[in-house]
Amino acid sequence: MSSEVLVLYFAKSAELAGLRSETISLQSELTTLQLWQELEKLHPKLSAVREQVVLAVRQEFVAVGDQCVTLREGDEVAVIPPLSGG
């Protein structure tokens, strides 16, 4: 089963993806790593931030790894790359 979710790209991830947001269809049950891999398939340049990126699902931070997430129709997923101070 799949769900339509809104993906928001911030800072460097928006630059790499070439857009700030999009609605995509993803499996309802997947690990955060599988979620990231789906985003990378859509936007291969995102691999540049793979090691530092943090995801937020329904405004809760999740690390990219083997943590399972359940996505529901209309959920929001944010891609948050590292922020560099200056």
KEDO-840125 format. One record per residue: residue in one letter; x, y, z of N, C-alpha, C in turn. Coordinates in steps of 0.1 Angstrom, whole numbers, padded with zeros to 4 digits, always signed. Layout:
! KEDO-840125
AXYZXYZXYZ;...
! end
This chain:
! KEDO-840125
M+0008-0012+0000+0000+0000+0000+0009+0012+0000;S+0004+0023-0007+0013+0035-0007+0004+0047-0003;S+0012+0058+0000+0006+0070+0005+0012+0082-0003;E+0003+0092-0006+0008+0104-0012+0013+0113+0000;V+0026+0117-0001+0032+0125+0010+0038+0138+0003;L+0038+0149+0011+0044+0161+0007+0059+0161+0012;V+0068+0162+0003+0082+0163+0006+0087+0177+0005;L+0093+0182+0016+0098+0196+0016+0114+0195+0016;Y+0120+0203+0008+0134+0203+0007+0139+0216+0012;F+0149+0216+0021+0154+0228+0027+0169+0230+0023;A+0173+0243+0023+0187+0247+0021+0194+0239+0009;K+0205+0232+0012+0213+0226+0002+0204+0215-0005;S+0196+0208+0002+0188+0197-0004+0178+0203-0015;A+0173+0215-0013+0165+0222-0023+0173+0225-0035;E+0185+0230-0033+0194+0233-0044+0197+0220-0052;L+0200+0210-0045+0203+0197-0052+0191+0191-0059;A+0180+0191-0053+0168+0185-0059+0162+0194-0070;G+0165+0207-0069+0160+0217-0079+0146+0221-0077;L+0141+0218-0065+0128+0223-0061+0126+0223-0046;R+0116+0230-0041+0115+0232-0026+0105+0222-0021;S+0096+0217-0029+0086+0207-0024+0080+0199-0036;E+0075+0188-0033+0068+0180-0043+0059+0169-0036;T+0049+0164-0042+0041+0154-0037+0045+0141-0044;I+0048+0131-0036+0052+0118-0042+0044+0107-0035;S+0044+0095-0042+0038+0083-0036+0049+0074-0031;L+0047+0070-0018+0057+0061-0012+0050+0050-0005;Q+0057+0039-0003+0052+0028+0005+0047+0033+0019;S+0037+0028+0024+0032+0033+0037+0041+0028+0048;E+0047+0017+0047+0056+0011+0057+0070+0010+0051;L+0080+0017+0056+0093+0016+0051+0103+0021+0062;T+0116+0018+0060+0126+0023+0069+0130+0037+0064;T+0136+0044+0073+0141+0058+0069+0151+0057+0058;L+0159+0046+0058+0169+0044+0047+0162+0042+0034;Q+0151+0034+0034+0144+0032+0021+0137+0045+0017;L+0132+0053+0026+0126+0065+0023+0137+0074+0016;W+0149+0075+0022+0159+0083+0016+0163+0078+0002;Q+0164+0065+0001+0168+0059-0012+0157+0062-0023;E+0144+0063-0019+0134+0067-0029+0136+0082-0033;L+0140+0090-0024+0142+0104-0027+0155+0106-0036;E+0165+0097-0033+0177+0098-0041+0174+0093-0056;K+0165+0083-0057+0162+0078-0070+0156+0090-0079;L+0147+0098-0072+0141+0109-0079+0151+0120-0082;H+0160+0122-0073+0170+0133-0073+0183+0128-0070;P+0190+0122-0080+0203+0116-0077+0214+0125-0070;K+0213+0138-0073+0222+0147-0067+0222+0148-0052;L+0210+0144-0046+0209+0144-0032+0219+0135-0025;S+0225+0126-0032+0236+0117-0026+0247+0125-0020;A+0249+0137-0025+0260+0146-0020+0258+0149-0005;V+0245+0149+0000+0243+0152+0014+0239+0140+0023;R+0239+0128+0017+0234+0116+0023+0240+0114+0037;E+0253+0116+0039+0259+0113+0052+0255+0123+0063;Q+0250+0135+0060+0247+0145+0070+0233+0148+0071;V+0224+0143+0062+0210+0147+0062+0202+0142+0073;V+0192+0149+0078+0183+0145+0088+0169+0146+0081;L+0160+0136+0084+0147+0137+0079+0137+0140+0090;A+0126+0146+0087+0116+0148+0097+0103+0143+0091;V+0096+0134+0098+0083+0129+0094+0073+0134+0104;R+0063+0141+0098+0053+0148+0107+0060+0156+0118;Q+0070+0164+0114+0077+0173+0122+0085+0166+0134;E+0088+0153+0132+0096+0147+0142+0109+0142+0135;F+0120+0146+0140+0133+0142+0134+0136+0127+0135;V+0141+0122+0124+0145+0108+0123+0158+0107+0115;A+0167+0098+0120+0179+0096+0113+0177+0087+0102;V+0186+0088+0091+0185+0078+0080+0191+0065+0085;G+0183+0055+0085+0188+0042+0090+0178+0031+0089;D+0178+0022+0099+0168+0011+0099+0156+0014+0107;Q+0154+0026+0112+0141+0029+0119+0130+0028+0109;C+0119+0022+0114+0107+0020+0105+0098+0032+0108;V+0092+0037+0097+0082+0048+0097+0070+0043+0090;T+0058+0048+0095+0046+0046+0088+0041+0059+0083;L+0039+0059+0070+0035+0071+0063+0020+0070+0060;R+0013+0081+0063-0001+0082+0060-0004+0092+0049;E-0015+0091+0043-0019+0100+0032-0018+0114+0037;G-0011+0123+0030-0010+0137+0034+0001+0141+0043;D+0009+0131+0048+0020+0133+0057+0030+0143+0051;E+0038+0149+0059+0048+0158+0055+0062+0152+0059;V+0071+0151+0049+0084+0147+0051+0094+0158+0047;A+0102+0162+0057+0112+0173+0054+0126+0167+0053;V+0133+0172+0043+0147+0168+0041+0156+0180+0046;I+0163+0178+0057+0170+0189+0063+0185+0186+0063;P+0193+0193+0054+0207+0190+0053+0214+0198+0065;P+0227+0195+0067+0234+0202+0077+0234+0217+0075;L+0233+0224+0086+0233+0239+0085+0247+0243+0089;S+0254+0251+0080+0267+0256+0084+0266+0270+0090;G+0273+0272+0101+0273+0285+0107+0283+0294+0100;G+0283+0307+0103+0292+0315+0096+0296+0328+0103;
! end
